[in-house]
């Protein structure tokens, strides 16, 4: 599954999912078999969080070029030694 999320190891993903489970955002069904297999699903609280975050995700997608430009400018500014 971590292959679907860039830059995240399986170990890190599992740790995060377990924290989300402890927070009531996801439920986790561990099949206790080898190779390891588990299913994670959103709880009603998780669905409400996803609904709340959707506009923010849409904003990010709509403004990705501007945000990338701003980050590049910031990186250049920091590299020049300005604080």
Residue, then its C-alpha position, 0 to 999 in steps of 0.5 A: x500500500x505504501x507504494x501508492x503513497x510516495x515517500x512513505x515506508x510500509x512501517x511508517x504507514x502502519x504506524x500512522x494508521x494505528x494512530x488514526x485507529x486509536x483516534x477513532x478516524x479509521x477502523x482496522x481489521x487485521x487478518x492475522x495471516x502471513x503475509x500480513x494483511x489488514x483492511x483500514x476503513x474510515x469511521x463516521x468521524x473519519x468520513x466527516x474529517x474527509x468531508x471537511x478536508x475536501x475543500x482544502x484539497x481542492x484549493x491545493x489542486x487549483x493553486x498547485x502552480x502558484x504554491x510551487x512557484x512560491x516554494x521555489x522563490x522561498x528556497x532561492x531566497x533562503x539559499x541567498x542567505x536572506x532571513 
